[in-house]
Amino acid sequence: MKPTSLVQLLSGPFNFLRSDPEEIRRLFPEHQRALPLPRAIFMEDESVTPVHGFALLASDGMAALRTALHHYVLAEEAMQIASQRREPPDLKAYGAAWDRYRALVTRAVENATLSSYGRQYPAIFWLHHSLDVARLLKETPKRILRADTEIGRRLGDALKYRILDRFLDRVFSTTYDLVHKIAGDIEAAEEELFPRLLTRMRDNVLVFSEDHIGPDLGELSSYFNGSLRIDGRDLRQRREELGRWHADRLAKDDELRHLAVHVLGCDDPPAPADLLLRPGYVTFLSTLKGYDTSRLLPPPLVAVWENLLLKLKEFELLHALRKRLITVEPRENGTFLARELPGLGPAGRREHHLSNATRPMDFLAPWVVDPRVERFGMVYDISDFSQTLTLLHRAGHDSQEDAFRTMFRLQRRINQVALHHRAKMEKYLGDGAFFSSREALNLLICSIHVQRNYVQALAEGLPFDRGLRIALNYGSYRLIPLSGGPEDGERYEFFGPGLVELTRLTSGKATKEVDEVKAILINQGFAEQDVHRFFAPLTEKDVDVVNKREEARRFHAYLNRNGTLHNNGIVATQPFMARLETEIGPRPLRRAVEEDRSYTVLELPGADGLLVGIRKLGMAHLKGLESLAVYEVIDAGSLDGQSLKPAAGSFLMSTLDREFAGGLKR
């Protein structure tokens, strides 16, 4: 992550922090490993420019953590008041409040740590949780004042920071113990697991005690009185006087103005207020002749200001990240509701419907972000790729290189088609690739164009001419993060049953345990004829029957009498077709008959008159999977237009089922 990227994603107003990558670099030299980068969050139709932030799920667990924190802080306040009154504290209630909070915060930190994989979940959690802590502690002096006027007036501010110190000590101790345990379990270094950002936050009490600081520092009265033990009003007045003196001096002193322009790299003329926000500049001013310590900042307060200035800059940077925390609520249709979005001004302060691709974080859930996703998937695969490659290898080096060059050209065209139709290339699979999409229609259009590109490549000399197999499905996948660290960015691999289903649909692989046992026995030295004779009864029962008439087509897909899928065309699953029907709704359908095959033909919307033919094949028996209803999809541009007749009905699935049932009767 570059500081420039972070600055561009953060919105002010900044009263102390300069929106400059160099400023970020100086404040956080380890920004790549400490500061999380806000992610893109899309609106429901995904056509609007995305907002960048951290989506947090409004879950019962997150609400319970917030409630437990509230009760614990109140219990700490009660303990401090009882101590000042010299009354016996309610240790039972205090212990129960701490135990409840500790259990939930421990679970949240453990989930964030174990699920992070370079995604900086612990840092995001502490950004979120520190804001809850700050909003509670901000009101601590007022609550103590209401509980006891005398104690609140004298010690309310001091008790606020005493409670914060106790909170941080206990939280750090708990986090260290947890990280030590996790490091032993997963054989990782403790220093790599402990969140760097939490350590930086502990050194800046403003992060855990404030949720807004204005340019006049009026919100820091409690900090000056309770933490620094100085007169905050006096410091603010002297700082205002320093601003007036400095502006006057800058207007009259050419040497000082040239120093600001050339050494500090300011605009000409430099802004006086901006110069006072440069670390070390006030210290330099205090050495100039004419600097009056009686009315300006004296040396002790200069040191206080310089230290405070760094804390203010750091606070604004971290709080700008906290303002990117977006709480979302799930809706029944799978999308999410956000009641406010950052960076949009007044337009952001209303309800917004977010895309169903939004993956909000829930730190009280085991995976933080549910790794399961529902996606449309497509796999294409070159038939007999290895056998063809072996023949090319025998033909010589030049033939093999030419083959790979034409293959590369085909894959590039396919990638361009996929990009145009909003399908994402997830991984190459040797002689094919896997694409995902959130739209059935676009992926179906993409599959037809992939097939057409293959035909074009054959005409241009592609030697892999044994066929192209394509499979389409809608299924469940798991996203596995693959990242060595935050600086590598986020990258995921698809994993799970959805991908297994697609690979089985392209290969048509059925259960072949008998063949595997036969191969083992032959490799062990048994006579091949004896092995075949022994397994003959089972082989004859389960033999894969080839339909030569079907195989004569350039692209074909069918089920043999044993339910084995033979795919050298395009096949789709029933969930895919059902979702396609939902997307396109009722449409004019036509019927085409080719030999003994009956296709339901429809024109795909938004595809410039593209026609596809679809027929239900039946239930396929695929290795390791339950029986699966599959459909053949063809490019209907190859059909005789004169043979197209209106089909009964306008709903795709019912029409396909009716045609399939009619074919069984025939």
C-alpha positions in Angstrom: 0.0 0.0 0.0 1.4 3.4 -1.0 0.8 6.4 1.2 -0.5 8.2 -1.9 -3.3 5.6 -2.2 -4.2 6.0 1.5 -4.3 9.8 1.3 -6.6 9.6 -1.7 -9.1 7.4 0.1 -9.3 9.5 3.3 -11.5 12.5 3.6 -11.1 15.3 6.1 -11.6 17.8 7.3 -8.0 17.7 8.7 -7.2 20.4 11.2 -3.7 19.2 11.9 -2.8 16.4 9.5 -1.5 17.5 6.1 -2.8 15.4 3.2 0.6 14.6 2.0 2.1 11.1 1.5 5.3 12.2 3.1 3.4 13.2 6.2 1.9 9.7 6.4 5.3 8.1 5.9 6.8 10.1 8.7 4.0 9.3 11.1 3.8 5.6 10.2 7.1 4.4 8.6 5.5 0.9 8.9 2.2 2.0 7.3 2.1 -1.0 4.9 2.0 -3.4 7.8 0.1 -1.3 10.3 -2.6 0.6 8.5 -5.4 -1.2 6.6 -6.5 0.2 3.3 -10.2 0.8 2.8 -11.9 -1.6 0.4 -14.3 -0.8 -2.5 -17.9 -1.1 -1.5 -20.4 -1.1 -4.4 -24.0 0.1 -4.5 -26.8 -2.4 -5.3 -26.8 -2.0 -9.1 -22.9 -2.0 -9.1 -23.0 0.8 -11.7 -22.2 3.6 -9.3 -18.7 4.6 -8.4 -17.9 2.6 -5.3 -17.3 4.0 -1.8 -14.2 2.9 0.0 -14.4 1.7 3.6 -14.7 -1.2 6.0 -18.1 -2.9 6.0 -19.1 -4.2 9.4 -22.1 -6.5 10.0 -24.6 -5.3 12.5 -24.7 -8.7 14.2 -26.0 -9.7 17.6 -22.4 -10.6 18.6 -21.0 -7.2 17.8 -23.9 -5.6 19.7 -23.2 -7.9 22.7 -19.5 -6.8 22.7 -20.5 -3.1 22.6 -22.9 -3.7 25.5 -20.3 -5.7 27.5 -17.8 -2.9 27.0 -20.4 -0.3 28.3 -21.1 -2.3 31.4 -17.4 -2.8 32.1 -16.6 0.9 31.8 -19.5 1.7 34.1 -18.2 -0.9 36.6 -14.8 0.7 36.5 -16.3 4.1 37.2 -18.2 2.7 40.1 -15.0 1.2 41.5 -13.2 4.6 41.3 -16.1 6.4 42.9 -16.3 3.9 45.7 -12.5 4.2 46.3 -12.8 8.0 46.6 -15.7 7.7 49.0 -13.8 5.0 50.9 -16.8 2.7 50.5 -16.5 -1.1 49.9 -16.8 -1.7 46.2 -19.2 -4.3 44.6 -16.5 -6.7 43.6 -18.9 -9.3 42.4 -20.6 -7.0 39.9 -17.3 -5.7 38.8 -15.8 -9.2 38.3 -18.9 -10.3 36.3 -18.7 -7.2 34.0 -15.0 -7.8 33.3 -15.4 -11.5 32.7 -18.2 -10.9 30.3 -16.3 -8.3 28.4 -13.0 -10.2 28.4 -14.7 -13.4 27.0 -16.2 -11.4 24.1 -13.2 -9.3 23.3 -10.9 -12.4 23.5 -13.1 -14.2 21.0 -13.1 -11.2 18.7 -9.3 -10.8 18.8 -8.8 -14.5 18.3 -11.2 -14.7 15.3 -9.5 -11.6 13.8 -6.0 -13.1 14.3 -6.8 -16.5 13.0 -8.8 -15.3 10.0 -6.6 -12.5 8.9 -4.2 -14.0 6.4 -2.7 -10.7 5.6 -6.0 -8.9 5.5 -5.3 -6.9 8.7 -8.5 -7.9 10.5 -6.9 -7.2 13.9 -6.1 -3.6 12.9 -9.6 -3.1 11.6 -11.1 -4.5 14.8 -9.1 -2.1 17.0 -10.0 0.8 14.8 -13.7 -0.1 15.4 -13.4 -1.0 19.0 -11.3 2.0 20.0 -14.0 4.3 18.6 -16.6 2.5 20.9 -14.1 3.0 23.9 -13.6 6.7 23.0 -17.3 7.4 22.8 -17.8 5.9 26.3 -14.8 7.5 28.0 -15.6 10.9 26.5 -18.6 11.0 28.7 -17.0 9.5 31.9 -16.4 12.9 33.6 -20.0 13.8 33.1 -21.3 10.5 34.5 -19.0 10.8 37.5 -20.2 14.3 38.1 -23.8 13.1 38.0 -23.0 10.3 40.5 -21.1 12.5 42.9 -20.8 16.3 42.3 -17.8 16.8 44.6 -15.7 13.9 43.2 -16.7 14.7 39.7 -15.7 18.4 40.0 -12.3 17.6 41.6 -11.3 14.3 40.0 -13.7 13.6 37.1 -11.0 14.2 34.4 -8.2 12.4 36.2 -10.4 9.4 36.9 -11.2 9.2 33.1 -7.6 8.6 32.3 -7.1 6.4 35.3 -9.8 4.2 34.0 -8.3 4.3 30.5 -4.9 3.2 31.9 -6.5 0.3 33.7 -8.5 -0.7 30.6 -5.4 -0.7 28.4 -3.3 -2.6 30.9 -5.9 -5.4 31.2 -6.7 -5.5 27.5 -3.0 -5.7 26.6 -2.4 -8.4 29.1 -5.3 -10.4 27.8 -4.2 -9.9 24.2 -0.6 -10.9 25.0 -1.8 -14.1 26.6 -4.0 -14.9 23.7 -1.3 -14.2 21.1 1.1 -16.4 23.0 -1.4 -19.2 23.0 -2.2 -18.8 19.3 1.4 -18.6 18.3 2.1 -21.9 19.9 -0.9 -23.5 18.3 -0.1 -22.4 14.7 3.7 -22.3 15.1 4.0 -18.5 14.3 6.1 -15.7 15.8 4.3 -13.8 18.5 5.6 -10.4 17.2 4.0 -11.1 13.8 0.6 -11.9 15.4 0.4 -9.0 17.8 -1.3 -6.0 16.0 1.2 -3.3 15.5 -1.6 -0.7 15.3 -2.8 -1.5 18.8 0.7 -0.8 20.2 0.7 2.6 18.4 -2.8 3.4 19.7 -1.7 2.7 23.3 0.9 5.4 23.1 -1.6 8.0 22.0 -4.4 8.3 24.6 -6.4 10.6 22.3 -7.3 7.6 20.1 -9.1 5.9 23.0 -10.6 9.0 24.6 -11.7 11.3 21.8 -14.0 11.0 18.7 -13.5 14.6 17.5 -10.9 17.4 18.0 -11.5 20.8 16.5 -8.9 23.3 15.4 -9.2 25.3 18.7 -8.6 22.2 20.9 -11.7 23.0 22.8 -12.5 19.2 23.2 -9.2 18.6 25.0 -10.0 20.3 28.3 -10.4 17.0 30.0 -7.1 15.8 28.5 -5.2 18.9 29.6 -6.6 18.8 33.1 -6.8 15.0 33.7 -3.8 13.7 31.7 -1.2 16.5 31.2 -2.2 18.3 34.4 -1.8 21.8 32.8 -4.1 24.7 32.3 -5.6 24.0 28.9 -7.2 27.5 28.5 -3.8 29.1 29.1 -2.2 26.9 26.4 -4.9 27.7 23.9 -4.7 31.4 24.5 -1.0 31.4 24.1 -1.3 29.4 20.9 -3.7 31.9 19.5 -1.4 34.7 20.4 1.5 32.8 18.8 -0.5 32.6 15.6 -1.0 36.3 15.4 2.6 37.1 16.2 3.9 34.6 13.7 1.7 35.9 10.9 2.9 39.4 11.6 6.6 38.3 11.7 6.2 36.3 8.5 4.9 39.3 6.6 7.8 41.5 7.8 10.7 39.0 7.9 11.9 38.0 4.3 14.5 35.6 5.7 11.8 33.7 7.7 9.6 33.6 4.6 12.4 32.4 2.3 13.2 29.7 4.9 9.6 28.5 4.9 9.5 28.4 1.1 12.8 26.8 0.3 13.5 24.6 3.3 10.1 23.5 4.3 8.8 23.4 0.7 5.8 25.6 1.3 3.9 27.7 -1.2 5.0 31.3 -1.9 3.7 33.0 0.2 3.4 30.3 2.8 0.3 30.0 4.9 1.1 31.0 8.5 -1.3 28.6 10.1 0.1 25.7 8.0 3.7 26.4 9.2 2.7 26.2 12.8 1.6 22.6 12.1 5.1 21.6 10.9 6.8 19.5 13.6 9.8 21.4 15.1 8.8 24.7 13.6 7.4 26.2 16.9 10.7 25.1 18.6 12.6 27.0 15.9 10.4 30.1 16.4 11.0 30.1 20.1 14.7 30.7 19.4 14.1 33.8 17.3 14.9 37.3 18.6 11.7 39.0 19.6 9.9 35.8 20.8 8.2 36.8 24.0 7.8 33.8 26.4 5.7 35.8 28.7 2.8 36.0 26.3 3.7 33.2 23.8 4.5 29.6 24.6 7.2 29.2 27.1 9.8 26.4 26.7 7.8 23.8 28.8 4.7 24.5 26.7 6.6 24.4 23.5 7.7 20.9 24.3 4.1 20.1 25.2 2.8 21.5 21.9 5.4 19.7 19.8 4.5 16.4 21.4 0.8 17.1 21.2 1.1 18.1 17.6 2.3 14.6 16.6 -0.5 13.0 18.7 -3.0 15.2 16.9 -1.8 14.3 13.5 -1.8 10.6 14.4 -5.2 10.9 15.9 -6.6 12.5 12.7 -5.1 9.9 10.5 -6.5 7.0 12.6 -9.8 8.7 13.1 -10.1 9.3 9.3 -9.8 5.5 9.0 -12.4 5.0 11.7 -14.8 7.2 9.8 -14.5 4.7 7.0 -16.1 2.0 9.2 -19.5 1.3 7.7 -22.1 -0.6 9.6 -24.4 -2.6 7.3 -27.6 -4.6 7.9 -28.6 -7.6 5.8 -31.7 -7.5 3.7 -34.0 -10.3 2.6 -32.9 -10.1 -1.0 -29.2 -10.7 -0.1 -28.2 -7.1 -0.4 -27.2 -4.8 2.5 -28.5 -1.6 4.0 -26.1 1.2 5.1 -27.7 4.1 6.9 -24.7 6.4 6.2 -21.8 6.4 3.8 -18.5 8.4 4.2 -17.0 10.7 1.7 -20.3 11.6 0.0 -21.1 14.7 1.9 -24.8 15.4 2.7 -25.8 12.7 0.1 -24.1 10.1 2.3 -26.3 10.8 5.3 -29.3 8.7 4.2 -30.0 5.0 3.6 -28.1 3.3 0.8 -28.6 -0.2 -0.6 -25.3 -2.0 -1.2 -24.4 -4.8 -3.6 -25.0 -8.4 -2.5 -21.3 -8.9 -3.2 -20.5 -6.9 -0.1 -18.8 -9.1 2.4 -19.1 -7.5 5.8 -16.9 -8.3 8.8 -18.3 -9.8 12.0 -15.5 -10.2 14.5 -17.6 -12.4 16.7 -18.0 -15.0 13.9 -15.3 -17.6 13.5 -14.2 -16.6 10.0 -14.9 -12.8 10.5 -15.9 -12.8 6.8 -18.0 -15.8 5.7 -15.7 -17.6 3.2 -18.7 -19.2 1.5 -20.0 -17.4 -1.6 -22.6 -18.2 -4.2 -21.3 -17.6 -7.7 -21.9 -18.5 -11.3 -18.9 -20.4 -12.6 -17.6 -21.4 -16.0 -14.7 -23.7 -16.9 -13.5 -24.3 -20.4 -11.1 -27.2 -21.2 -9.3 -28.3 -24.4 -10.1 -31.9 -25.2 -7.2 -34.3 -25.4 -4.7 -31.5 -24.8 -1.9 -33.7 -23.4 -2.1 -36.3 -26.2 -2.0 -33.5 -28.9 1.0 -31.9 -27.0 2.8 -35.3 -27.1 2.4 -35.5 -30.8 3.7 -31.9 -31.2 6.7 -32.7 -29.0 7.6 -35.5 -31.4 7.2 -33.2 -34.3 9.9 -30.9 -33.0 10.6 -27.8 -31.0 9.2 -25.3 -33.6 5.8 -27.1 -33.8 5.4 -27.1 -30.1 6.3 -23.4 -29.8 3.9 -22.5 -32.6 1.2 -24.4 -30.8 1.7 -22.5 -27.6 1.7 -19.2 -29.4 -1.7 -19.9 -31.0 -2.9 -21.2 -27.6 -1.8 -18.0 -26.0 -3.6 -16.0 -28.7 -6.8 -17.9 -28.0 -6.6 -17.4 -24.2 -6.1 -13.7 -24.7 -9.2 -13.4 -26.8 -11.2 -15.4 -24.3 -10.0 -13.2 -21.5 -11.1 -10.1 -23.5 -14.5 -11.6 -24.0 -14.8 -12.4 -20.3 -13.8 -8.9 -19.4 -16.4 -7.4 -21.7 -19.1 -9.6 -20.2 -18.1 -8.9 -16.5 -16.8 -12.4 -15.9 -13.7 -12.6 -13.7 -10.8 -15.0 -14.6 -10.0 -16.7 -11.3 -7.4 -19.2 -12.3 -5.8 -21.1 -15.2 -6.3 -24.9 -15.1 -3.5 -26.1 -17.4 -5.3 -26.3 -20.7 -8.3 -24.2 -19.6 -9.4 -21.6 -17.1 -12.1 -21.0 -14.5 -14.2 -17.8 -14.5 -16.7 -16.5 -12.0 -19.6 -14.1 -12.3 -22.6 -12.8 -10.4 -24.8 -13.0 -13.6 -26.0 -16.1 -15.3 -26.9 -14.3 -18.6 -23.5 -12.7 -19.1 -21.7 -15.9 -18.4 -23.9 -17.8 -20.9 -23.2 -15.2 -23.6 -19.5 -15.4 -22.7 -19.6 -19.2 -23.1 -21.0 -19.0 -26.6 -18.3 -16.5 -27.6 -15.6 -18.7 -26.1 -16.8 -21.5 -28.3 -16.9 -19.2 -31.4 -13.3 -18.0 -30.6 -12.2 -21.6 -30.5 -13.7 -22.2 -34.0 -11.9 -19.1 -35.2 -8.6 -20.3 -33.7 -9.0 -23.7 -35.5 -9.4 -21.9 -38.8 -6.2 -20.0 -38.0 -4.2 -23.2 -37.4 -4.7 -24.1 -33.7 -3.5 -27.7 -33.5 -5.6 -28.6 -30.5 -8.5 -29.6 -32.6 -10.1 -32.4 -30.6 -12.8 -30.2 -29.2 -13.6 -27.7 -26.4 -15.6 -28.5 -23.3 -17.4 -25.9 -21.3 -19.4 -26.2 -18.1 -21.6 -23.7 -16.4 -23.0 -23.9 -12.9 -24.3 -21.9 -10.0 -22.9 -23.2 -6.8 -21.2 -22.8 -3.4 -17.6 -21.8 -3.3 -15.1 -20.9 -0.6 -12.7 -18.1 -0.9 -9.2 -18.9 0.4 -7.0 -15.8 0.9 -3.6 -16.1 -0.6 -1.4 -13.3 0.7 2.0 -13.1 2.3 1.2 -9.7 3.9 -0.7 -6.4 3.5 1.9 -5.0 1.1 1.0 -7.8 -1.4 -2.7 -6.8 -1.6 -5.7 -9.1 -1.3 -5.8 -12.2 -3.5 -8.2 -15.2 -3.2 -8.5 -18.6 -4.7 -11.8 -20.4 -5.2 -12.1 -23.7 -3.5 -14.9 -26.1 -2.7 -17.8 -28.1 -4.2 -18.7 -25.6 -6.9 -15.3 -26.0 -8.5 -15.3 -29.8 -8.2 -18.7 -29.8 -9.9 -17.4 -27.8 -12.8 -14.3 -30.0 -13.3 -16.5 -33.1 -13.3 -18.9 -31.5 -15.8 -16.1 -30.7 -18.2 -14.4 -34.1 -17.9 -17.6 -36.1 -17.6 -15.6 -38.2 -15.1 -17.8 -40.9 -13.6 -17.0 -43.4 -10.9 -14.2 -45.6 -12.2 -12.9 -47.4 -9.2 -12.8 -50.7 -11.1 -10.6 -49.3 -13.8 -8.2 -47.9 -11.1 -8.0 -51.3 -9.4 -7.4 -53.0 -12.8 -4.5 -50.6 -13.5 -3.0 -51.3 -10.1 -3.1 -55.1 -10.6 -1.6 -54.9 -14.1 1.2 -52.6 -12.8 1.9 -55.2 -10.1 2.6 -57.8 -12.7 -0.7 -59.7 -13.1 -1.4 -60.7 -16.7 -3.6 -58.1 -18.4 -5.9 -60.7 -20.0 -6.5 -62.4 -16.7 -7.3 -59.1 -15.0 -9.8 -58.1 -17.8 -11.4 -61.6 -17.7 -11.8 -61.4 -13.9 -13.5 -58.0 -14.0 -15.5 -58.6 -17.2 -19.0 -59.0 -15.5 -18.6 -55.6 -13.7 -17.1 -53.9 -16.7 -19.9 -55.0 -19.0 -22.5 -53.8 -16.5 -20.9 -50.3 -16.1 -19.3 -49.8 -19.5 -19.2 -46.3 -21.0 -21.3 -46.6 -24.1 -20.4 -44.1 -26.9 -23.1 -42.7 -29.1 -21.4 -42.4 -32.5 -24.2 -40.3 -33.9 -23.8 -37.7 -31.1 -20.1 -37.8 -31.4 -20.2 -37.0 -35.1 -21.3 -33.4 -34.2 -18.4 -30.9 -33.8 -19.8 -29.8 -30.4 -21.9 -32.3 -28.5 -23.1 -33.2 -25.0 -25.2 -36.3 -24.1 -25.7 -38.9 -21.4 -25.1 -42.6 -22.3 -27.3 -45.4 -20.9 -25.3 -45.6 -17.7 -25.8 -41.9 -16.9 -22.2 -41.0 -17.8 -21.8 -37.5 -19.2 -20.0 -37.1 -22.5 -19.2 -33.4 -22.9 -17.5 -31.9 -25.9 -19.7 -28.8 -26.0 -21.5 -26.7 -23.4 -23.3 -28.1 -20.4 -25.1 -26.3 -17.6 -26.6 -27.4 -14.3 -30.2 -27.0 -13.2 -29.4 -24.3 -10.6 -27.7 -22.3 -13.4 -30.7 -22.6 -15.7 -33.2 -21.7 -12.9 -31.2 -18.5 -12.0 -31.0 -17.7 -15.7 -34.8 -17.9 -15.9 -35.1 -15.6 -12.9 -32.8 -13.0 -14.6 -34.5 -12.9 -18.0 -38.1 -13.6 -16.9 -40.7 -14.9 -19.3 -39.6 -14.6 -22.9 -40.8 -15.7 -26.4 -39.5 -19.2 -26.9 -39.2 -21.3 -30.0 -38.6 -24.9 -30.7 -36.2 -26.6 -33.0 -35.8 -30.3 -33.8 -32.5 -31.7 -35.1 -32.7 -35.5 -35.7 -34.0 -36.9 -32.4 -32.9 -33.9 -30.4 -35.4 -31.2 -29.4 -34.1 -27.8 -28.4 -35.8 -24.8 -26.8 -34.5 -21.8 -28.6 -34.4 -18.2 -27.1 -32.8 -15.0 -28.1 -30.6 -13.7 -25.3 -31.4 -10.1 -24.2 -28.7 -7.6 -24.8 -26.7 -9.9 -27.0 -27.3 -8.5 -30.5 -29.7 -11.2 -31.6 -27.7 -14.1 -30.2 -29.7 -17.3 -30.2 -29.1 -20.3 -28.0 -30.6 -23.7 -28.0 -31.1 -25.6 -24.8 -32.2 -29.2 -24.0 -32.4 -31.2 -20.8 -30.2 -34.2 -20.9 -31.3 -35.9 -17.7 -29.5 -36.9 -14.5 -25.7 -37.3 -14.8 -23.7 -39.6 -12.5 -20.5 -37.8 -11.7 -17.6 -39.0 -9.6 -18.0 -38.0 -5.9 -21.2 -36.1 -6.5 -24.9 -36.8 -6.2 -26.9 -37.3 -9.4 -27.1 -33.9 -11.1 -29.6 -32.6 -13.7 -27.7 -31.2 -16.7 -28.6 -29.3 -19.9 -26.9 -29.1 -23.2 -26.4 -25.5 -24.6 -25.7 -24.9 -28.3 -25.0 -21.9 -30.4 -28.4 -21.8 -32.3 -26.9 -19.8 -35.1 -26.0 -23.2 -36.6 -29.7 -24.3 -36.7 -31.9 -24.0 -39.7 -34.0 -20.9 -39.2 -36.9 -22.4 -41.2 -37.2 -25.1 -38.6 -37.9 -22.8 -35.7 -41.5 -23.1 -34.4 -43.2 -21.2 -31.5 -42.9 -23.2 -28.3 -45.7 -23.6 -25.8 -45.1 -21.4 -22.8 -42.8 -18.5 -22.1 -41.0 -19.8 -19.0 -37.8 -21.5 -19.7 -37.6 -24.2 -17.1 -41.2 -25.5 -17.5 -40.7 -25.6 -21.3 -37.5 -27.6 -21.0 -39.1 -30.1 -18.6 -42.1 -30.5 -20.9 -39.8 -31.1 -23.9 -37.7 -33.6 -21.9 -40.8 -35.5 -20.7 -42.1 -35.6 -24.3 -38.8 -37.0 -25.5 -39.0 -39.8 -22.9 -42.5 -40.8 -24.2 -41.2 -41.0 -27.7 
